[in-house]
Amino acid sequence: MDLYQKLVDYGLTEKEAKIYLATLELGMSTVNTIAKKSKIFRTYCYDILRSLSEKGLVTSIIKKQVKYYEVVDPSKFVQLLHDKEEKIKEAIPQLQMLKATAVFKPITEVFEGKEGIKSIHMDILQTGVDHYVLGTSTTIIKFLGPWFDYYVKERVKRNIKVKVLTNKSPEAQLVLKNAKRDLREVKYYPLTNDINTTTYIYGNKIAMVMYAKEKFGVIIQSQELAQTQKTIFETLWKIAEKPEKR
C-alpha cells in the first residue's frame, strides 16, 4: 500500500493527502509551488492547507511578506491517532447507553376487534414456541367461536404446548375438555378475584387481550418484560391447584 493510500485510510481526504505529500517532498514552500507539485488549483490549496494546519499536520511562517508552509514531524500522526482514540474512549459509555436504550426499548402493537385478536393468535403460531396463558380463557373461547378450534388444531399440528392458569369455575370445563389431546396443561390460579384479561407469554413477547366494551389486545415485544412475566407465571404455577381428575 503506497503512502497516499495510507494517508487516505488514516482519515485525510484525497486532496489533503496529495497536498500533504507534496509539501512533505518540497519542504518549506509557497502555495504556488505546492499547487504545481500536487496538481491542485491554487485557490483550493489555501483551504486544504488551512485544514491540515488545524489538524496539526502542517505549519506556516511568513518571510518577507510571503507565507511558507511546511509539514511538521510525521510522528505527529501517532499523537493524533492517540488523541482520536482517547476521544472515542470518552464517548464509549454514552454510545453504550444509546445502544442499551435501543435494544431494551419495548415494541408495542395494538390490535382491535375480533380480527385483531385473531392476528394476535396467529402471531403466537408463527412464533412457534411453547407458551403460558394466564386469565379467563373461557371468555376468549366463546368470543372467537369456531375459529378458536381452528387455532387449537394449528397449534397442535405444530406441536406447540401450552400451560394455562385460569379461574376455578364451572366454565373452566371448556378449557379442561380434551386438554391432553390439545397439548394443554391446566391449573387454577391461586387468586380470589377473576382476571378480566387473558395474557399470553411466548418467546420474547407478551400479548394481553381485553374484553371490556371495546375488544382489543396488545403485543409487547421485550425480552426483559417477557422473562419477568415468565418468572411470575412459574411461581404461580407451583402453588396453583390441579383440577380433579374425572
C-alpha positions as CSV (number, residue, x, y, z in Angstrom):
1,M,0.0,0.0,0.0
2,D,1.5,3.4,-1.0
3,L,1.8,6.4,1.2
4,Y,-1.1,8.2,-0.5
5,Q,-3.5,5.4,0.3
6,K,-2.3,5.0,3.8
7,L,-3.0,8.7,4.4
8,V,-6.5,8.4,3.0
9,D,-7.1,5.3,5.2
10,Y,-5.9,7.3,8.2
11,G,-8.7,9.8,7.5
12,L,-7.4,12.5,5.2
13,T,-9.3,13.4,2.1
14,E,-7.8,12.6,-1.3
15,K,-6.8,16.2,-1.8
16,E,-5.4,16.6,1.7
17,A,-3.3,13.5,1.1
18,K,-1.9,14.9,-2.2
19,I,-1.2,18.4,-0.6
20,Y,0.4,16.8,2.4
21,L,2.8,14.6,0.3
22,A,3.7,17.4,-2.0
23,T,4.5,19.7,1.0
24,L,6.5,16.9,2.6
25,E,8.6,16.3,-0.5
26,L,9.1,20.0,-1.2
27,G,10.0,21.2,2.3
28,M,9.2,24.8,3.2
29,S,7.3,26.1,0.1
30,T,4.7,28.7,-1.0
31,V,1.2,27.9,-2.1
32,N,2.1,28.3,-5.8
33,T,4.9,25.7,-5.5
34,I,2.7,23.3,-3.6
35,A,-0.2,23.7,-6.1
36,K,2.1,22.9,-9.1
37,K,3.6,19.9,-7.3
38,S,0.2,18.4,-6.2
39,K,-1.5,19.5,-9.5
40,I,-4.4,21.0,-7.4
41,F,-5.6,24.5,-8.2
42,R,-4.0,27.2,-6.0
43,T,-7.4,28.5,-4.8
44,Y,-8.2,25.1,-3.4
45,C,-4.8,24.7,-1.8
46,Y,-5.4,27.6,0.6
47,D,-8.4,25.8,2.2
48,I,-6.7,22.4,2.2
49,L,-3.6,23.8,3.8
50,R,-5.7,25.5,6.4
51,S,-7.5,22.2,7.1
52,L,-4.1,20.4,7.5
53,S,-2.9,23.2,9.8
54,E,-6.0,22.8,12.0
55,K,-5.2,19.1,12.2
56,G,-1.7,19.9,13.4
57,L,0.0,18.3,10.3
58,V,1.2,21.5,8.6
59,T,2.7,24.7,10.0
60,S,3.4,28.0,8.3
61,I,5.7,31.0,8.7
62,I,5.9,34.4,6.9
63,K,9.1,35.6,5.4
64,K,9.4,38.9,3.7
65,Q,5.6,39.1,3.5
66,V,5.4,35.7,1.8
67,K,3.7,32.7,3.5
68,Y,5.5,29.4,3.5
69,Y,4.2,26.0,4.5
70,E,6.0,23.1,5.9
71,V,5.0,19.6,7.2
72,V,5.5,19.0,10.9
73,D,7.3,15.9,12.2
74,P,5.4,13.0,10.6
75,S,5.4,11.3,14.0
76,K,2.6,13.8,14.8
77,F,0.3,11.3,13.2
78,V,0.9,8.9,16.1
79,Q,-0.1,11.6,18.6
80,L,-3.2,12.5,16.5
81,L,-4.3,8.8,16.4
82,H,-3.8,8.6,20.2
83,D,-6.0,11.7,20.6
84,K,-8.7,10.3,18.4
85,E,-8.6,7.0,20.4
86,E,-8.9,8.9,23.7
87,K,-11.9,10.8,22.4
88,I,-13.6,7.6,21.3
89,K,-12.9,6.0,24.7
90,E,-14.6,9.0,26.3
91,A,-17.6,8.6,24.1
92,I,-18.0,4.8,24.6
93,P,-20.1,5.0,27.8
94,Q,-22.6,7.3,26.1
95,L,-22.6,5.2,22.9
96,Q,-23.3,2.1,25.1
97,M,-26.2,3.9,26.8
98,L,-27.7,4.7,23.4
99,K,-27.3,1.1,22.3
100,A,-28.9,-0.2,25.5
101,T,-31.8,2.2,25.1
102,A,-32.4,1.0,21.5
103,V,-32.1,-2.7,22.5
104,F,-34.4,-2.7,25.5
105,K,-37.0,-0.2,24.3
106,P,-40.2,-2.4,24.1
107,I,-42.1,-2.6,20.8
108,T,-45.8,-2.3,21.2
109,E,-48.6,-3.1,18.7
110,V,-52.3,-2.6,19.3
111,F,-55.0,-4.9,17.7
112,E,-58.7,-4.1,17.7
113,G,-61.8,-6.2,17.3
114,K,-62.2,-9.9,16.6
115,E,-59.9,-9.8,13.6
116,G,-57.2,-8.1,15.6
117,I,-57.4,-10.7,18.4
118,K,-57.2,-13.4,15.7
119,S,-54.0,-11.7,14.5
120,I,-52.5,-12.0,18.0
121,H,-53.2,-15.7,18.0
122,M,-51.6,-16.1,14.5
123,D,-48.5,-14.3,15.9
124,I,-48.3,-17.0,18.6
125,L,-48.5,-19.7,16.0
126,Q,-45.8,-18.1,13.9
127,T,-43.5,-17.7,16.8
128,G,-43.9,-21.4,17.3
129,V,-42.8,-21.9,20.9
130,D,-44.4,-23.4,24.0
131,H,-46.1,-20.7,26.0
132,Y,-48.1,-19.7,29.0
133,V,-51.6,-18.3,29.3
134,L,-53.0,-16.5,32.3
135,G,-56.6,-15.4,32.7
136,T,-60.1,-16.1,31.6
137,S,-59.5,-18.5,28.7
138,T,-63.2,-19.5,28.6
139,T,-64.1,-15.9,27.6
140,I,-61.8,-16.0,24.6
141,I,-63.0,-19.4,23.5
142,K,-66.6,-18.1,23.4
143,F,-65.6,-14.8,21.8
144,L,-63.6,-16.4,18.9
145,G,-66.1,-19.3,18.5
146,P,-65.3,-21.9,15.8
147,W,-62.1,-20.0,14.8
148,F,-60.6,-20.9,18.2
149,D,-61.0,-24.6,17.3
150,Y,-59.0,-23.9,14.1
151,Y,-56.3,-22.1,16.2
152,V,-56.0,-25.1,18.6
153,K,-55.7,-27.6,15.7
154,E,-53.0,-25.5,14.1
155,R,-51.2,-25.2,17.4
156,V,-51.3,-29.0,18.0
157,K,-50.2,-29.6,14.4
158,R,-47.1,-27.5,15.1
159,N,-46.6,-29.3,18.5
160,I,-46.8,-26.1,20.5
161,K,-47.6,-26.9,24.1
162,V,-49.4,-24.5,26.5
163,K,-49.8,-24.1,30.2
164,V,-52.9,-22.4,31.3
165,L,-53.7,-20.7,34.6
166,T,-57.4,-20.0,34.7
167,N,-60.2,-19.2,37.2
168,K,-61.9,-22.1,39.0
169,S,-65.4,-22.1,37.7
170,P,-68.0,-24.3,36.0
171,E,-67.0,-22.7,32.7
172,A,-63.4,-23.9,33.2
173,Q,-64.6,-27.3,31.8
174,L,-64.2,-25.7,28.4
175,V,-60.5,-25.4,29.0
176,L,-60.2,-28.8,30.6
177,K,-62.0,-30.6,27.8
178,N,-59.6,-32.6,25.6
179,A,-56.7,-30.9,27.4
180,K,-54.3,-33.8,26.8
181,R,-55.2,-34.1,23.1
182,D,-54.8,-30.3,22.7
183,L,-51.3,-30.3,24.4
184,R,-52.8,-28.1,27.1
185,E,-52.0,-28.4,30.8
186,V,-54.4,-26.5,33.1
187,K,-54.3,-25.4,36.7
188,Y,-56.5,-22.9,38.7
189,Y,-54.7,-19.7,39.7
190,P,-54.5,-19.1,43.4
191,L,-56.3,-15.7,43.3
192,T,-59.6,-14.7,44.9
193,N,-60.7,-12.3,42.1
194,D,-61.1,-13.1,38.5
195,I,-58.7,-11.7,36.0
196,N,-60.6,-9.8,33.3
197,T,-57.9,-10.2,30.7
198,T,-56.1,-13.0,29.0
199,T,-52.3,-12.8,29.0
200,Y,-50.1,-14.8,26.6
201,I,-46.4,-15.1,27.3
202,Y,-44.4,-16.5,24.4
203,G,-40.8,-16.1,23.2
204,N,-39.8,-12.5,23.9
205,K,-43.4,-11.2,23.7
206,I,-46.4,-10.6,25.9
207,A,-49.9,-10.4,24.5
208,M,-52.8,-9.1,26.5
209,V,-56.4,-9.3,25.4
210,M,-59.1,-7.3,27.0
211,Y,-62.9,-7.9,26.8
212,A,-64.4,-4.7,28.0
213,K,-66.8,-2.7,25.9
214,E,-64.2,-2.4,23.2
215,K,-62.5,-5.7,22.4
216,F,-58.8,-5.2,21.8
217,G,-55.3,-6.6,22.5
218,V,-51.7,-5.5,22.6
219,I,-48.4,-7.3,21.9
220,I,-45.4,-6.1,23.7
221,Q,-42.0,-7.3,22.4
222,S,-39.4,-7.1,25.2
223,Q,-37.1,-9.9,26.3
224,E,-36.8,-8.4,29.8
225,L,-40.5,-7.9,30.3
226,A,-41.3,-11.4,28.9
227,Q,-38.8,-13.0,31.2
228,T,-40.3,-11.2,34.2
229,Q,-43.8,-12.4,33.3
230,K,-42.5,-16.0,32.8
231,T,-41.0,-15.9,36.3
232,I,-44.3,-14.7,37.8
233,F,-46.2,-17.3,35.9
234,E,-43.9,-20.1,37.0
235,T,-44.2,-19.0,40.6
236,L,-48.0,-19.1,40.5
237,W,-47.9,-22.4,38.7
238,K,-46.0,-24.1,41.5
239,I,-48.8,-23.2,44.0
240,A,-51.7,-23.4,41.7
241,E,-54.5,-26.0,42.2
242,K,-54.7,-29.0,39.9
243,P,-58.1,-29.8,38.6
244,E,-59.7,-33.0,39.9
245,K,-59.4,-36.0,37.5
246,R,-62.7,-37.2,36.2
